[in-house]
Amino acid sequence: MNATMIDDRRRLVMPPELPARSPVTVQQIDDDTWIVKRARPIKARMVMLLPDVKELPDDAEWEKVEARMARHFSRNLPPFEE
């Protein structure tokens, strides 16, 4: 850390790209080394609960679509070797 990056109250002066009062984490590596990282807010994840399905109903139309998808994607697979 450069002495020019610290103000008269020994506060670290961050670069102008970092908004004022942005949360940061400071991790000390050794007596002379610190890592200062910007702490970004964690985005909330959406959770969607699905019903527990044991067996799918028979659907002849969907089975045709599944067979077409399987043929399409199996063309790009390398040959199986034991």
Sequence and secondary structure as in RCSB ss.txt:
>XXXX:A:sequence
MNATMIDDRRRLVMPPELPARSPVTVQQIDDDTWIVKRARPIKARMVMLLPDVKELPDDAEWEKVEARMARHFSR
NLPPFEE
>XXXX:A:secstr
  GGGB TTS B   TTS TT  EEEEEEETTEEEEEE               SS    HHHHHHHHHHHHHHHT
TS     
